[in-house]
Amino acid sequence: MKKIIVHIGYPKCGSSAIQHFLCHNQILHGENAEYRYFVIGKEGILSRQQVTSLSRRSLSGYVASVGSLSNALIVLQDYLAAHEHNDFVPVISQEGWGSNDDIADLKRISEDLNGKVELHIVGYVRPQISWLQSAWWQWYAWRGDDLTLDKAWKWLKHTVKWHARLQRFAAVSCVGSITARLQDTHADITRDLLDYLHINGSKYQAGKRINTSVTANHVAIYKRLPFLRPPHDSRADLVIDKLLPTRKQPPFIMTHDFAREVLAEVRKDNLALLETLDEKAKSRMREDQRWWSTDAYAEHWSGRAE
């Protein structure tokens, strides 16, 4: 039975940095295994040369798989069946693969995959308040309608209950393990991925932070020209980053009361997530008050009328 590592994203949780690293390090050597990164395009699996070429020509510096997870697995399984000498562990990645639709499709084909592949799901997650702050400015503030942060939260809150989202894969029979990893926006997420794969990170160059968040420059430009930033299209973000580099962040959008509401909504799920982590990550999450308390964000409200 073939082991396959499936990185399922989530948006705003370091997927771009991981995919950039993997595109530039398509073969990785671990303690007990060789890992090979596969990118599934519209016409099938891209060759290593195609991945390298497309990554170099891309604004973002990488290329990602397209289509559903079930289609990616069917294509990959056909490839593996046609190549007898495949003593490596395939790695695939896409930030949309944690959606309900993808899991439903995966359930439908799981019987065909049983006994052939074993999926090891890994998903990176981050504190919900910082995620929402980043997501609001990058995706929703430019819609040009009456959408407010409060309205957006009503239909976003279920998407950031990370434990519940990951555990939906437990109903898929060909899934062998489900692992949550904590994204630290101040650290190199690719080091953590290599640690998950039991690979010596010192052998590889540090990863790059890609498409992390919009800055004050983006906000100023998009307020004047909102049509430049359609939802989930980051090309303008990347161009502005190159032309007007800055680290100045947009305003903190949440009030103290709203932040308290967010933490109350996700607390039960965060506690469940905590129990699934290894001891090192469990300690990190316990100590990181961004998961638990509005005190972690107090600097944003000091001197500001609520």
C-alpha positions as CSV (number, residue, x, y, z in Angstrom):
1,M,0.0,0.0,0.0
2,K,1.4,3.4,-1.1
3,K,1.8,6.1,1.5
4,I,0.9,9.6,0.1
5,I,1.3,12.9,2.0
6,V,-1.5,15.3,1.3
7,H,-1.1,18.9,2.4
8,I,-4.6,20.4,2.3
9,G,-3.8,24.0,3.0
10,Y,-5.9,26.1,4.4
11,P,-6.0,29.6,2.9
12,K,-4.0,32.2,4.8
13,C,-2.1,29.4,6.7
14,G,1.2,29.3,4.9
15,S,0.2,27.3,1.8
16,S,2.0,29.6,-0.6
17,A,5.3,29.3,1.3
18,I,5.1,25.5,1.4
19,Q,4.2,25.2,-2.3
20,H,7.0,27.6,-3.2
21,F,9.5,25.5,-1.2
22,L,8.3,22.2,-2.6
23,C,8.5,23.5,-6.2
24,H,12.1,24.4,-5.7
25,N,12.9,21.2,-3.8
26,Q,10.9,18.6,-5.6
27,I,12.9,15.7,-4.2
28,L,13.5,15.6,-0.4
29,H,15.6,13.0,1.5
30,G,14.4,12.0,4.9
31,E,15.7,9.7,7.6
32,N,13.9,6.6,6.2
33,A,12.3,7.8,3.0
34,E,12.7,9.8,-0.2
35,Y,9.8,12.3,-0.8
36,R,8.8,13.5,-4.2
37,Y,6.6,16.5,-4.8
38,F,3.9,16.2,-7.6
39,V,2.0,19.0,-9.2
40,I,-1.2,18.0,-11.0
41,G,-2.1,20.3,-13.9
42,K,-5.1,20.4,-16.2
43,E,-3.6,17.8,-18.4
44,G,-2.1,15.6,-15.7
45,I,1.1,15.4,-13.7
46,L,3.6,18.1,-14.6
47,S,7.2,17.0,-15.1
48,R,9.8,18.3,-12.8
49,Q,11.2,20.4,-15.6
50,Q,7.7,21.9,-16.2
51,V,7.3,22.7,-12.5
52,T,10.6,24.5,-12.4
53,S,10.0,26.4,-15.6
54,L,6.5,27.5,-14.6
55,S,7.6,28.5,-11.1
56,R,10.3,30.7,-12.5
57,R,7.9,32.5,-14.8
58,S,5.2,32.9,-12.2
59,L,4.7,36.1,-10.2
60,S,4.5,34.1,-7.1
61,G,7.5,31.9,-7.8
62,Y,5.6,28.6,-7.6
63,V,2.9,26.6,-9.3
64,A,0.2,24.7,-7.5
65,S,-2.0,21.7,-8.3
66,V,-5.4,22.4,-9.8
67,G,-8.7,20.6,-9.6
68,S,-10.2,18.4,-6.9
69,L,-8.3,16.1,-4.5
70,S,-10.1,13.1,-5.8
71,N,-8.9,13.8,-9.3
72,A,-5.4,14.4,-8.1
73,L,-5.4,11.1,-6.4
74,I,-6.8,9.2,-9.4
75,V,-4.1,10.8,-11.7
76,L,-1.4,10.0,-9.2
77,Q,-2.5,6.5,-8.7
78,D,-2.5,5.9,-12.4
79,Y,1.1,7.3,-12.5
80,L,2.2,5.0,-9.7
81,A,0.7,2.0,-11.3
82,A,2.5,2.6,-14.5
83,H,5.9,3.0,-12.7
84,E,6.9,-0.1,-10.9
85,H,10.0,1.3,-9.3
86,N,8.4,4.0,-7.1
87,D,10.2,3.5,-3.8
88,F,9.4,7.1,-2.7
89,V,6.6,8.8,-0.9
90,P,4.6,11.2,-3.0
91,V,3.7,14.6,-1.6
92,I,0.8,16.7,-3.1
93,S,-0.6,20.1,-1.9
94,Q,-3.4,22.5,-2.5
95,E,-5.1,24.9,-0.2
96,G,-8.6,24.1,-1.4
97,W,-8.5,20.4,-0.6
98,G,-10.0,20.8,2.9
99,S,-13.4,21.8,1.5
100,N,-16.6,19.9,2.1
101,D,-16.9,19.2,-1.6
102,D,-13.5,17.7,-1.8
103,I,-14.1,15.4,1.2
104,A,-17.4,14.3,-0.3
105,D,-15.7,13.4,-3.6
106,L,-12.9,11.6,-1.7
107,K,-15.5,9.5,0.1
108,R,-17.0,8.5,-3.3
109,I,-13.7,7.1,-4.6
110,S,-12.2,5.8,-1.3
111,E,-13.3,2.2,-2.0
112,D,-11.4,2.2,-5.2
113,L,-8.3,3.5,-3.4
114,N,-8.5,1.1,-0.4
115,G,-5.6,-1.3,-0.3
116,K,-3.7,0.8,-2.9
117,V,-2.9,4.1,-1.1
118,E,-2.9,5.4,2.4
119,L,-3.4,9.1,2.8
120,H,-1.6,11.1,5.5
121,I,-3.4,14.4,5.8
122,V,-1.5,17.4,7.2
123,G,-3.1,20.8,7.6
124,Y,-1.6,24.0,9.0
125,V,-3.7,26.2,11.2
126,R,-3.4,29.6,13.0
127,P,-5.2,31.6,15.7
128,Q,-8.6,32.7,14.4
129,I,-8.4,36.4,15.2
130,S,-5.1,36.9,13.3
131,W,-6.5,34.7,10.5
132,L,-9.7,36.8,10.2
133,Q,-7.8,40.1,10.3
134,S,-5.6,38.9,7.4
135,A,-8.5,37.4,5.4
136,W,-10.7,40.5,5.8
137,W,-8.2,42.9,4.3
138,Q,-7.0,40.5,1.6
139,W,-10.4,39.2,0.4
140,Y,-13.4,41.0,1.6
141,A,-12.8,44.7,2.2
142,W,-12.9,45.5,-1.5
143,R,-16.2,43.8,-2.5
144,G,-18.0,47.1,-3.0
145,D,-21.2,45.8,-1.3
146,D,-22.6,46.2,2.2
147,L,-20.6,43.3,3.6
148,T,-19.4,44.0,7.1
149,L,-16.9,42.0,9.2
150,D,-19.8,40.9,11.4
151,K,-21.7,39.5,8.5
152,A,-18.6,37.9,7.1
153,W,-17.9,36.2,10.4
154,K,-21.4,34.6,10.5
155,W,-20.5,32.4,7.5
156,L,-16.7,32.2,8.1
157,K,-16.8,31.0,11.7
158,H,-17.3,27.4,10.7
159,T,-14.3,27.5,8.3
160,V,-11.9,28.3,11.1
161,K,-12.9,25.6,13.5
162,W,-9.8,23.8,12.4
163,H,-10.2,20.6,14.4
164,A,-13.7,20.0,13.1
165,R,-12.6,20.6,9.5
166,L,-9.7,18.3,9.8
167,Q,-11.6,15.5,11.5
168,R,-14.0,15.3,8.5
169,F,-11.3,13.3,6.8
170,A,-11.7,10.6,9.5
171,A,-14.8,9.4,7.7
172,V,-12.7,8.5,4.6
173,S,-11.6,4.9,4.7
174,C,-8.2,5.3,2.9
175,V,-7.0,8.0,5.3
176,G,-4.3,6.7,7.6
177,S,-3.6,9.8,9.7
178,I,-4.7,13.3,10.2
179,T,-2.2,15.8,11.6
180,A,-2.7,19.5,12.5
181,R,0.4,21.7,12.6
182,L,0.6,25.2,14.1
183,Q,1.6,28.0,11.7
184,D,3.7,30.7,13.4
185,T,3.7,33.7,11.1
186,H,7.1,34.7,12.6
187,A,8.8,31.4,11.8
188,D,9.7,29.5,8.6
189,I,6.8,27.1,8.0
190,T,8.9,25.0,5.7
191,R,11.2,24.1,8.7
192,D,8.1,22.7,10.4
193,L,7.1,20.7,7.3
194,L,10.5,19.2,7.1
195,D,10.3,18.3,10.8
196,Y,6.9,16.6,10.2
197,L,8.6,14.5,7.4
198,H,11.6,13.7,9.6
199,I,14.0,15.6,7.4
200,N,17.1,17.4,8.5
201,G,16.2,21.0,7.7
202,S,19.8,22.2,7.7
203,K,20.3,20.6,4.3
204,Y,17.8,22.9,2.7
205,Q,17.7,26.7,2.3
206,A,15.1,28.6,4.3
207,G,11.7,29.0,2.7
208,K,10.3,32.3,1.5
209,R,7.3,34.1,2.9
210,I,4.9,34.3,0.0
211,N,1.5,36.1,-0.3
212,T,1.5,36.7,3.5
213,S,-1.0,39.6,3.8
214,V,-1.8,42.9,2.3
215,T,0.0,46.0,3.6
216,A,-0.9,49.6,4.1
217,N,0.1,50.2,0.4
218,H,-2.4,47.6,-0.8
219,V,-5.2,49.2,1.3
220,A,-4.5,52.7,0.0
221,I,-4.5,51.5,-3.6
222,Y,-7.5,49.2,-3.3
223,K,-9.6,51.9,-1.6
224,R,-9.2,54.0,-4.7
225,L,-9.3,51.2,-7.3
226,P,-11.2,48.2,-5.7
227,F,-11.6,46.5,-9.1
228,L,-7.9,45.6,-9.0
229,R,-8.6,43.1,-6.2
230,P,-11.2,40.5,-7.0
231,P,-11.7,37.9,-4.3
232,H,-9.1,35.1,-4.2
233,D,-7.0,36.7,-7.0
234,S,-3.7,37.7,-5.5
235,R,-1.9,38.8,-8.7
236,A,-2.3,42.5,-7.9
237,D,-1.1,41.9,-4.3
238,L,2.1,40.4,-5.7
239,V,2.7,43.2,-8.2
240,I,2.3,45.9,-5.5
241,D,4.6,44.0,-3.2
242,K,7.3,44.1,-5.8
243,L,6.7,47.8,-6.8
244,L,6.1,49.2,-3.3
245,P,7.6,47.0,-0.7
246,T,6.7,47.8,2.9
247,R,6.0,46.0,6.2
248,K,3.4,48.5,7.4
249,Q,0.2,46.6,8.2
250,P,-3.4,47.8,7.6
251,P,-5.5,48.8,10.6
252,F,-6.7,46.2,13.1
253,I,-10.3,45.9,12.1
254,M,-11.8,44.2,15.2
255,T,-13.2,45.8,18.4
256,H,-12.5,44.2,21.7
257,D,-16.0,42.9,22.1
258,F,-15.9,41.4,18.6
259,A,-12.6,39.6,19.3
260,R,-14.1,38.2,22.5
261,E,-17.1,36.9,20.5
262,V,-14.7,35.2,18.1
263,L,-12.7,33.5,20.8
264,A,-15.9,32.3,22.6
265,E,-17.2,30.8,19.4
266,V,-14.0,28.8,18.6
267,R,-12.9,27.9,22.2
268,K,-14.4,24.4,22.3
269,D,-12.9,23.5,18.9
270,N,-9.5,24.9,20.0
271,L,-9.6,22.7,23.1
272,A,-10.3,19.7,20.9
273,L,-7.5,20.7,18.5
274,L,-5.1,21.0,21.5
275,E,-5.6,17.4,22.5
276,T,-4.6,16.1,19.0
277,L,-1.2,17.8,19.0
278,D,2.2,16.3,20.0
279,E,3.6,17.4,23.3
280,K,5.8,20.1,21.9
281,A,3.1,21.7,19.8
282,K,0.6,21.3,22.7
283,S,2.8,23.3,24.9
284,R,3.2,26.0,22.2
285,M,-0.5,26.3,21.7
286,R,-1.3,26.4,25.5
287,E,1.2,29.2,25.9
288,D,0.2,31.2,22.9
289,Q,-2.5,33.5,24.2
290,R,-3.7,34.4,20.7
291,W,-5.7,31.2,20.8
292,W,-7.3,31.9,24.1
293,S,-7.4,35.5,25.3
294,T,-8.1,39.0,23.9
295,D,-5.2,40.2,26.1
296,A,-2.9,39.0,23.3
297,Y,-4.3,41.8,21.1
298,A,-4.5,44.5,23.7
299,E,-1.9,46.7,21.9
300,H,-4.4,47.2,19.1
301,W,-7.0,48.8,21.4
302,S,-4.8,50.9,23.7
303,G,-5.7,54.5,23.3
304,R,-8.5,53.7,20.9
305,A,-12.2,54.4,21.7
306,E,-14.3,51.2,21.5
